[in-house]
Amino acid sequence: MDPALWETVRHDPVRLLGEVGPARLQRLAADRRFLRQLNDTAEDLREYLTADRWYQTLDDAPKAIAYFSPEYGITAALPQYSGGLGILAGDHLKTASDLGVPIIGVGLLYRHGYFSQSLSPDGWQLERYPPIDPNGLPLTLLREPDGAPVRVRIGLPQGHDLHAHVWLARVGRVPQLLLDSDVEENDQAGRDITDRLYGGGGDHRLLQEMLLGIGGVRAIRAYCRITGHPAPEVFHTNEGHAGYLGLERIRELVSEHGLSFDEALEATRAGTVFTTHTPVPAGIDRFPRELVRKYFGGANEEPEVPAERILELGAETYPEGDPAVFNMAVMGMRLAQRVNGVSTLHGQVSREMFGGLWGGFDTAEVPVGSVTNGVHAGTWVAREILELAAREVPSVLHGEGWEGVRRVPGQEIWRIRRLLRARLVEEARRRLRESWKHRGASEAEISWIDDALDPDVLTIGFARRVPSYKRLTLMMHDPERLRALLLDPERPVQIVIAGKAHPADEGGKRLIQDIVRFADAEDVRHRIVFLPDYDMALGQALVQGCDVWLNNPLRPLEACGTSGMKAALNGGLNLSIRDGWWDEWYDGQNGWAIPSADGLAGPDRRDALESAALYELVADHVSVMFYDRDASGLPRRWLEMVKHTIATLGPKVLASRMLRDYVQRYYVPAARSGRAMAADDHAGARSLAVWKQRIVKAWPTVAVEHVESTGEASPHVGTSLPVRVVVDLGGLDPSDVAVEVAYGRVDDTDALIDPSYLELSGGEPVEEGRLRYVGEVPLARSGAFGYSVRVVPRHAMLAGPAEMGLVTLPPAPHGMTNGNLR
């Protein structure tokens, strides 16, 4: 409609429509070419919103899924995000729309969003919270059939109620409900609850999370009632902030279906998925128990959801837990039958972090899985890249034929890469100019910005939130080595940096100030820049325009990190510590791995070692390959690496792969479990609750009395080892348990390594309530071998043997035999 105005309004469609002049509209109305394009676009949109897609080909899939997140990065024009969690949530919704997954997104509408960042003259981060008018955003108010705004209400202490309106955004096919407490029914304190993302602390944060979880469920019920949308069968909690949604679902089941708290808990857990995003304990919301009791107890206590039961759900009852706090992630896990991290490595870290909730089981068996994050190509991949794919490898646009990327002409890739690099340079200069003016510089003092950065120089990008573990300033560990890289006369390097520190993080702000002061130096400021106010628009320019994406966190503290995925899809290469997604998908040819010294040195020594490795990689490998050109001026080895990266990582890093994983491995099983619990007036939930109570009561008396094995004194590979076990079930029925042998390789301490499990058969009475179980353990490989025996609860409605955290082992030294198989 108006390309120049589109850039001026920063790609905000609502502002564009409001500012296009009448004369321009009249010309467009008479432009037959424009009208044809408009009609074609409208028809494409209609088909996109209505036609069956991948999800509609599935059998037995849930009719609807509710997805709760405290923040969403849908678009820069809807600033309701602060970092990776929100960007991931936005990509989740957009990909659900692309695949036809019937998700309903739920969040809060923050009237000031997250802060806008600028710099003081001496490089200190400054924050401001510009007000947001929902009427000027792509939102509509959810209304009752009579036109009245939908009002969600939750009870507060002292007889007060908190009220909220519900705004509706359309993320393609996906409805997104955003709750807003800035309504006239609330006092000023109530109106301020949704004032800003992650604002305040204590009561303020707790109230935000109550509104998100409890109010969010009530908003969904209103939306489904008004629109006829199917009610969700699965509830997905994106991090612990929305954990209170489980309490509201329990209350519904108790008050509306007559279930007990324990029965409602089982029904709720069956249909709930919980995703944890942090490997850092400090990243988890933990409230004083007395604060939670204040809001859920006393006169405000719901009889269906006793305060003491709520406090039990968030209690840190494991070793080294704090009895005085209420842990939102712990509650989220206790309210969900299925839990996952966001990369393979993060799943392992999470099993170690939260293993105490399933005490008695080895870390490998803690029921926390993983789905590695992905990114929404339509949001993050440059149009030129998509157009090149459509011309040269059209099957890629449908998720197939990625190997065809290797046949794309190198000169075409290089032409587009230079175009995108030049675009980033122009955007960086524009933002740099704005920043220096805000810092008080005159026009004469910023004339150098016209030549800052170079569209033909190797460009490294680093953009992150700025907690200490992401190590914004690792590149500055040896300033002179960094300066030498930037100013190398033959192979220069330029670095574009962005990131926000949390307003309360003084240490993070100092890191930003350190990097800004270095970048301000006259000799290097044309080669290294810090761009304030990191948002989605800047993120898109960075991942599209950078040749190399740098990531150097303290391993293993990066849960996933998706910026490098976005860079890879745009033809960038990764230079990263092997953490998060890079740990599982680095193959030696799709970028460079910075050696990690985790566990080998103290913090200062570790930084020194890893920064030295970073400098060496850039100087001796990255820049050498980038500037190694053939007779036609093309970096052939670099381009082969780019093609290999896209061909191998492309199908892995897409959010469509991620969401298919969630659907097939989490949503469909959760829906089946939920239906089994709800059938016949929740007979499944009622019976499972009674069964669990009986198991928990009897379990202390379950014992492994005797273990023996017979067979060859020196067993051979290919034979089997007979095992006989005598167990006292403490009055439980044999059908209540599984008696298993864990077997496999052992290490130097006789601990089993990645054991296999064999359920023993029998259960024949021996004497005085004892039962004999027998089995044949296969001996399939040579080397050190061992086995152990255990008893675990068994029920068809359990998601796995570790769900209840109950296991009985034989008293040492019984039940373990070690030897070398020949």
N, C-alpha and C positions, 0 to 999 in steps of 0.2 A: 504493500500500500504506500509506504514511504520509507525506503531503506535508510535514509539519513536520520529521520526521526526515530526509527527503530533503534539505531545505535544511541541516539541521545537519551531515550527513555530506558536504556540498559535492558532491552528485550523484554519489557513489561507490556504484555498485550493490552491490559486494561488501560494503562496510561496512553498507549498508542491510539487506541480507539477514541479516547477522550480528547486527544490533541490534534488529530488529523483535521485539517480545515475543510470547510464546506466546498470550496473551489476544487480541492483535490478530490473529494468524494464525487463531485459532479463529473470530473474528467474520467475517473475510474468507471463510473456508471455507464459512460459512453464508449469505454474501451473494450471491444469485443474479445480481444486476446486475453485481457485480464479477467473478463467474465467467464471465458471458457476455463481458464486455470482455476478460478474460484469454484466453478461448478464441479470440475474434476476433483478438486481437493475436498469439497463437501461430500461428494459421493464416496471418495476413499475413506473419509472419516466415518460416514454412515456404515459402510461395510465393516470397518475396523471395530466399531462399537457393537455390532449386532451379529456378525457371522460367527459360527462355531470355530473354535481354535483348539489347540492341543489338549487342553483340559477336558473339553467336551468329548474326546475320544476315550476317556477312561471309564471303567466300570467301577461302581461302588465308591466313588470319590465323595468326600463331604460336600453337602449342598452349599455350605458357606463356611468361611474361616474368619474369625475376628483377630485382627493384628494390632496389638497395643504397643506404642512407643512414645517416649516423652518428647521426641523431636523427629522432624522429617525434613530432609533436603530434597524437596520436589523440584524447585526452581529458585533462582536468585530473586525472582519477583515475589516469592512467598517466604520471607526470611524467618523460618521456624526451626533452625538447626544451628548447631555449634561445631560439629566435627563429624568424625567417621561414623558414629552411631546413627546420627540423623541422615547422613548421605546414604548409608546402607539401607535404612528404612525407606527412604524415598525410592531407591533403585528396586527394592522389594515390591513396592506398590506398582511402580511403572511396569516391571516385568510381569507381575500378576495380570495387569491389563493386557499385555502383549500375548500372554499364554492363555487368557480366558479363565484364570483362577479366580473364583468368586470370593475375594477377600474384601472385608470391610476394615478400613484403617481407622484407628482411634488415637487421638492425641489431644493436646491442649492448644488453644490459640493465645499466644503471648502477645500482648498489646505493644510490647517494646522489643519483641524478638530476642535475639542474642545481641551483644554489644557491637557497635561500630568502632573500629580501632583506628587510631591515628598516633602520631609520634610527637613528643615535645621537641624543642630545639636540641636537647641533649640526648635524644633517642629513647626516652622513656615512654612506655606504652600508656596511652590515654584512652579512656572508654567513654562512650556516650550511647544513650539508648533512645534513638529516634522513635517517636510514636508511630504506631501503625493504625490506619483506619481500615477496618474490615470491609467497609463499603467500597473502598478503592482497590480491593484485592479480588482475585478470581474466586469469590466465595458467595454463597447464598445462605440466608438464614433458614434453618429447618423449621417448618411451620406445621401446625396441626391442620386438619382439613378445613377448619373454620377460619384459617388465616392467622391465628394467634401463634406467636413464637413458642416452640417447644421449650419447656423449662425442666431442667434436671435439678433435683434437690437431694442433698445429703445432710444428715443430722450432725450437729456439733454440740459440744458441752454447753451448759447453762441455757439449754433450751433453744439455742440459735439454730438456724438452718443456713446452709450455703446453697445459693442458687446459681445456675449457669444456663446460658443459651448454648445452642449447638449450631455451629456453622458447617456447611457442607461444601467440600471441594470435590471436583470431578477429576480424578487422576485417570484419564481415559475411561475405561469401563469400571474402574474401582471407585466406590464412594469413600471419602475420607471425612470423618466426623471430628470436629475440633471444638472442645468445650471452652467457654469463655465466661469467667466469673465477673466481668466488668458490666454488671447489670444493676438496675436501680433497686431491686429488692435487697441487695446486700449493703452492709455498711462499708465504710471506706476500706477497712482491713480486709473484708471479704472481696471487694472489687479488686484489690491489689494482689490477690492470690495468683492470678494468671498474668501478672504484670510483665515478668521477664523470665526467660529460659534459665533454669538453674540459679535463680536469684534467691537471695535471703538464705536462711538456714533454720535449723530447728523446726519450730512450729510451721513456718512458711513452707519449707520443703515438704514436710509431712502432709500438709493440707493439699499441696499440689498433687501429691501422689495418691491421696485419698480421692481427690476429684477425678484424676485420670483413671484409677482402677474401678472404684465403686460407681462414680458418675459415668464413666465410659460404658460400663455394662448397661446402665439405665438408658443412656443415649442410644445404644444399639437396639434395645427393646422398643424404644419409641420410633426409631427409624424403620425397623421391620414392620411395626404395626401400621405406620402411616403409608409406607410404600409397597407393602406386600413382599418385601425381600425375604428370602428364606432365613430362618434363624440360624446362627452359627452352630455347627456341630463341634468345631475345634476352636480353642482360644490359644493364641500364640503370644506369649509375653516376651517382648524384646527388651531384655535386661530387667533388673529387679524393681525399677521405678513404678511399674504398673502392677506389682504383685497383689495389691489389694483387690484386684478383680476376682480372684478366687474366693475371697470372703463374701463378696456380693453374690456370687453364684451359689455358695453354700447357703446363704440366707434365703435365696429364692427357693431352693430345694426343700429346706426345712419348713418355710412358711406356706409354700404353695403345694407341696407334695407330701408333707407329713413325714419326711425322713428325719432321723436323728442326725446330730452333727457328724458322727463318724460315718454314717451311711452317705450323707451328702458329700463328705470329704472324698470318699472313694469315687463317687460319681463325677465329682469335679476334676479330680486328678486324672481320670481316664482320658478325658478329652482335652487336656492341657499340655502344651509344649512350652518349655522355658529355654531361652537362649541367653547364655552368659557371654559378655563381650570383653571382660577384663581379666587379665592375669595378675592384676595388681590389687591386693586387698584394700588399699586406700581408695580405689575407684568404686567401692561398693557402699551404698547408703546404709549407714548404721545409726539407729536412733536410741536414745536412752529408753529403757523399758518403761520407766515411769511416764515419759512423754506419750508413748503409745497407749499406756493404760489411761492416761488423761482423756484421750480422744475416743477410745473404744470402751471405756468402763464407766462406772458410776451411773448417773442419770442418762447418759447417752448410750448405755450398753444395749445392744440388740439381744433380746432373749434367745433368738435362734443362733447367735454367734457370741458365746460368752468370751469376755475379755481374757480370761485365763487360757482358754484354748487358742486364742489368737497369739498370745505371748509365747505359748509353747511352739507355735509354728516358726517363729523367728528366733528362737533361742539357740545360742551357740553352745550346744551340749557336748561338743567334741573336745578332745584334749587341746589345751591352749586357747579355747574359746573364752570370751568375756561374758560372764553371767549377767552383767549389768546392761548389755546392749541388745537391741532388736535388729537382726540382720535381714535386710530386704531380699538379698540373693538367697539366703537360706530358706526364708519363707517361700520364695518363688519355686525353689527346688522341691520343697515338701508338698507344694500344691500342684506339682506337675509329675505325671508318670514318665514323661520323656524330656530329657535335658540334653543340650548340646553346646559345645563351643564352636568357634568360627574358623578354625583351621585344624589340621591334624595335630600339629604341635600344641596348639592352644587346648585341644581336647585332653592331651596328656597332662598339661599343666593344671587344668581344671580338675582332673581326677585326683591330682596330688593336693590341690588347695582344699577341695571339699570332701576328700575321702573319709574324713571323720564322721560324716553323716551316714556312712554305710560301714561302720566299724566292723572289723573282723574279716573283711574281704581285702585281697591284695589290690593294689592301686589299679592294675590292669582290668579288674572286674568291676570297678566303680561304674555305675550306670550313667556315665556322661559321655555321649558320643560327640561327633563333630560333623558340621557341614561347612566346608570352606566357602567364605564369602565370594561374591562375584559382582560384576559391574554392568550397568545398563548401557549397552553400546550406543543406543540412540541418543543418550544424553552426553556421553563423553567422547565419542569418536567424531573426528572432524568430518564435515560434509565432503571435503575433497577425498578423504580416504574411503568413505562410503561410496562415492561416485566411481572411484577407481575400482573398487571391488565389484560394483554392479557391471562395469564394462569388462573386466578381465576375469573375475571369478564369481559370477552371479550366484552360484550355489552357496557361497559363504554367507550370503544374506539370509539363507534359510537354515543356517547352522550345519552345513555339510561341505565336503570337498575342500577342507582347509589346506591340504597338500598342494592344491592348485596355486596357492600364493607363491610358491617357489618359482613358478613360471612367469610371474609378472615382470615386465622389463624393469631392470634396475634403474634406468634413467628416469622412468616415470615416478618411481618411489622417491628418488633423490630430488626430483623437481618439486614434488609435493612437500617433502620434508623441509626444503629450503623455504618454500612459501609459508609453511606453518611457523618456522623459526622466525622469519621476518615479521609475521603477524604478532608473535609474542613480543618481539623487540619493540614494535610500535606500541603495543598495549602497556608494556613495562615502562616505556618512556612517558606515556600519558599519566600513568599512576604515580610514577616517580616525581613528575612535575607537580602534580596535585599535592603530594606529600610534602615536598620541600616548601611549597607556598604555605601550606598549613603550619609548617614549622617556623615561618617568618622570613623565608628567603625572598629576596627581590628578584625581578626578572634578570637583572644583570648577573646575579649570583648563580643562576640555574641555566645559563646558556650552554654549559657543558653537557646537559642532558640530551641535547640534539644529537650528540654522537655517542651517548651511552649505549653499551652493548653493540654487537655486530652480527648481522644476519648470516655471516659466513663462518662464525667461530663456534667451536664445540660448546654446546650449552647444557649445563647440568642444572636440574631442578631439585629443590628441596622445599617441600611445603607440608606443614604438620601443625597439630596443636603443639604447645610448648611445655609439656611436663618435662621434668629433668631426665626421665629415662629415655626419651626420644633423642636427646643429645644434639640439640640444635647447633651447638658450638664445637662439636668434635672436630669439624673441619679446620677450626682455628687453634687446635692444640699446639701446633708449631706455626705461628703466623708467618714466619719467613718462608717456610716450605710452601704454604698456601700462596703467598705473594709470588713466589717463583713460578708456580703453576699458572697463575692468572696472567703473568706478564711474559711468559715464554715467547721469545721472538719467532720461533718456527711453529710451535704447536700451542698457541694460547688457549686458555679455558675461560669461560665466563659462567657465573653462577647466579641463578635467580632464586631468591628465598622469600618465603611467606610463612606466616603463622601467628596464632593468637595465644597468649597466656591467659589462664583464668584470672579474672579481676582480683581474686584474693591471693594469687600465687606470686609473691614478691620475687621468689627465686627465678621463676619463669620470665618475669619482666626484666630481671637483670641479664638473663641470657640474651634476650632480644636487644637490650641496650648494648651489650658487648658486640654483637654482630653488626648492629647499625653503626657503631663508632668505627669499627674496622672498615665497613663499606663506605663510610664518609671520607676516608682518606683520599686526598687528591690523586695519588699515584695509582689507585686501584678502583676508584669509584665507577669507571667506565667498564669494569669487568665483573663487579660483584654488586648486586643491589638487593635491598630488602624492600618488599612491596607491602605496605600495611593494608589492613582490612581484607584479609584472606576470606573469600566467599566462593560460591559455586562458579560464578563467572570467571574469576581469576583462576580457579582450579582448572576449568576447561581450557583456558589459554595455556596454562603451564603444562598439563599432561599432553596437549596436542603439539606444543612447540618445542619442548625440550628433547634433546638427543639422548640424554641419560637421566634416569631417575635415581636419586640418592636416598638411601634409607639406612640409618645407622643406630638403631635402638640398642639398649642393653638386652641382649638375648637372655631369657625368652619372654620379655615383657611386652612384646608387640603381639596382640591377640591375632590379628590378621594383617591389616594394612592393605588398602585396595588401590591407593594412588598409583603404585607401580603397575598394577593390572591395566589401568586406564592408559598409562604411557605405552605399555606394550602393544595394545590394540592400535595405537596411533603410529607405530613404527619406532618407538623409543626403546632403549635397552635399560635394564636394571643393574644398578651397582649397590648391593645391599648385604647387610648382615643376614645370615641365614636364620631368619625369624619369621613367624607368621606364615603366610602362604608361600613365600620364597623358599622356605625350608623344604617344602614337599615338592615344589615344581622346578627348582633350579636344576639344570641338567648339564652344566658346564659349557654350553654353547649358546644359551639364550641370555647371556649377560655375564656379570662378574659377582662372585661371592667374596665379601670382605671377611677374612678369617676372624673368628670370634675367640676371645680369650676368657670366656665365661668359666668360672670355677678354677682358673689357673693363676689368677693374680688379683691383688687388691684393686680398688676402683681407680686410683691414679695410674698405677702400672697398666691396668687394662686399657684405659683411655690412650695411654702412650703407645701401646702395642697396636691397637686397632686403628688409631689415626695414622701411624706409620704405614700400616698395610694399605690404608685408603690412599695416601699420597703415592705410594709405589704403584698401585693399580692404575691410578689416573695417569701418572707420568709415563709408565713403561708399557701399558697395555691399551687403555681406553683411548688416549689421545693419539698414540702411534697408529692404531687401526683407523681412527677417524680421518687422519690427515694422509694416510697412505693411498695415493690416487694413481689410477692408470692413465694411459695416454689421453683418454677422453675426459679426464677430470673426475672420474667416479671412484669412490672408495669401495672397491669390489668386495673385499673381505667383510667390511662393515655391513654392506647391503645383504650379503649372504646371511650374516648373523641376524639382521632385521627380519629377513624372510623366514628363517628358521624359528625365530621367536614368535612371529605371528602364526605360523603354521602349527606349532606345537602348543603354544599357550592359548591361542584364540578360543578353541572350544572349551577350555577349562575355566578361563577367567570370566566368562559371560554369566550374568545373573540368571539367564535362562537355565543354565546347567544347575546353578545353586537352587533355584526355585523348584526345578524338577526333583532334585534331591530331597528338599523339604516335603514336597507332596508325596513322593513314593515311600520315603523312609520314616516320615513323622506324621504328616497330616492324615494319610489314609489309615495307618494303624491306629492313630488316636481316635479317628471317627469310628472305627470298628469297635474299639474298646468302649467308647462312650455309648454306642448303641447297645452293646451287650449289657452295660450297667443299667441303661434306662428301660430296657424291655420289660414288659409285664409289670408296670408300675414300679420300676426300679428294683425288681427282684434281685438282679445281679449285684447291685450296690448293697442292698440289705444283707444278702448272704455273705458277700465278701467281708463286710465289716464285722459280722459275727465271727466268721472264720478267723480273721486276723486277731481279734481279741482272744480267741481261744488259743491260738498259736503262741501269742506273746506271753500269755499266762503260763503255758506249759513249758515253754522253751528252756528255762533254767534247769529243768530236770532231764532234758535230752542229753544222752551221753554216748560216746563211742567206747564200748567196753573192751573190745579185743580186735586186733588186726593181725592177720598172718598171710603169708604167701608161700606157695609151694612150687616146685618145678626144679629146673636144672640149677646146680650150684653156680655154674658159669653160663648164663643164658646167651643165646645167639640171636642175632637179628633175623627176623622172619618168624620167630616163635612167639609165644605169648606167656604171660605171667599170671597164673591163677591167684586170685585174691579172695580171702574170706574175712568177713567183718561181722562182729556181733554188736548190736546197737540197742540201747534202752531208749524207747521213744517217749517215755514219761507220760504215758496214757494217750498219746496222739495215735491216730490211725495211720497205717502205712501209706495210705493215699495222700496224707498231708505232707509227706516229705519225699525228698530224693536223697539217696545215699550214693555218693559219687567218689570216684577215684580221680584225683588230679595227677597227671604223670607227664614226664618229658625230661628234657635236659636239665642238669643242675649246674650251678656255678661253684666256685671254690668254697662257698659257705654252706653248701648243700641246699641252697634255695632253688626252687623250680623256676625255670626261665620259659616264659610263654607256654604254660602247660596246656595239654588237652584234657578233656573231661569225659569220663565214661560212667554212665549210671549203672549201678549194680542191680541185679535182679534178685528175686526171692522174697524176703520178708517173712521167712518161715519161723514160727515160734521155736525158741530153744528152752527157756525156763524163766519163770518169774517175770513175764512181760518182755523178755529180751527176744530180739529177732536176728536171724542170720541172713546176710546178703552175700552174694557171690558174683564173680565176673572174671573175665579174661582180658588182661591189659595187653594190647598189641605192642610188640617190640619192633619198631620200624626203622630205627637208625642206630648206628654205633655210637660209642662214646659214653661219657658219664650220664647215668640215668637215675631217676628217683621217682617216688610216688608218695602221695599222701591221701588220706581219706577224709571226707567231710559229710555232714548232714545239713541240708538246706531246706527251707519251706518250698512246697510245690503246690501251685494252684493255677488253673487254666487262665485266670484273669490277671495274673501277675505278668508284668512286662519282662521279667527275668529273675534269676535266682537271687540276685543281690537286692531286690527292691525293698525288702523289709529290713535289711542290714543284719539279719540273723544267720549265724553259721556256727556249727559245733564241730570242733576238731578233736582228734584223739589226744590224750595227754602225752606230752613228750616222754620218752623218745618213741612211743609206739606210732606205727602208721607210716614210717618213712624207711625206705630201703634205698641204698645207693650202690651202684656198681658200674662196671664198664661192660657194655655189650660188645660182643665180637661178631 
